């Protein structure tokens, strides 16, 4: 099935939750033209690609995703769980840039 035929019912701002600014992500930006985002856990690569292209008006060449399990934390004798989350590394085509990520 073609990527253009799949349309997400989710709003792009509900898929892309927040950008991630870390030392590793800034190195990837300068070397590989890749950007890191925290995304919704139920979002797939096609939805992430479409959301980035519609929000920032860039052409995405590759999307890689990683799932992170929430860590167990203790507060005295009580244990809790941090929420699980998903990270997407989005590579845009050469010449395109997402504003706000300047080094």
N, C-alpha and C positions, 0 to 999 in steps of 0.2 A: 504494500500500500504506500502510496506516495506521501511524503511529508506535507505537501500542500493540501492534501485532502483531509488531514487530521486537524480538527479545530478543537481547542480546549474551551470548556465552558467556564474556566476559572479566569479571573481578572489577572493580568500580568503582575500587578502590584501585590497580589496575594501569593504569587509563586516566588518572586524574588523578595526575600524578607529584608536583607541588609547586606551591604558590601563588607568585606573583611579586609582590614588593613593590618597586615603583619609583615615582619621582616622577610619571610619567605615569599609572601605574595608580591611584595615590591620587587624582589629579585626576579620573579617570574614575569612581572610586567615589563621590566627593562630588557630581559633576555629573550622572552618568547612571545610577547604581546598577549599574555594571559591574565585574566582577572578572576578573583575569588569572590564568591557570594555565598551567604547562608540562604538556603532555599527551603521551601515547604517539603516535608518528608514524603508526601504522596506525589510530588511532581516528577515527571519522567524527563528524559533528555530532550525530547521533541518539544514539550511544553516550555522547558527552560530556554531552549533556543528561540522559540517564537516570542517569549516574554522579553528576552534581552534585545532582540531585533526591533520589537515594537516600542519599547521604552527608550532605548538609546539610539535608534536609527543607525545601527552598524550591521555588518554582515558577519555572522558567526561561522567559523570553519570547523570548530570541534567543541564538544562538551564532554567533560569527564565528571562523574559524581562519586561521592564517598559518603557512606552512612557511619555515624558515630553513635555508639551506645552511651547513654547517660551514666555517669559515675555514681556509685553509692557513697553517700556522705552520712556522717554521724553528728548528731547534736546531743551530747551527753549520752543517755542510754537509748535514745531514739534514732532509728536509721531512716534515711530518706533517699530519694533518687532524683538526680538531676535529669532534666528532659533529654531524650535522644534528639539528634539533629542531623541535617544533611548539608553537605558542602558541594558546591559546583565550581569547577574550574573551567572557565569559558575562554577559548582562544578565538580572537577576532582576526579577520583577514588583514594583511599588511596594508598600511596606510589608514586604517580605521583606528579610532581611539574613543574611549568612553570618557566624557568629561568628569572631572572631579577626582581622578586617580593620578594626577600629575605628581611627579616626584619632587 
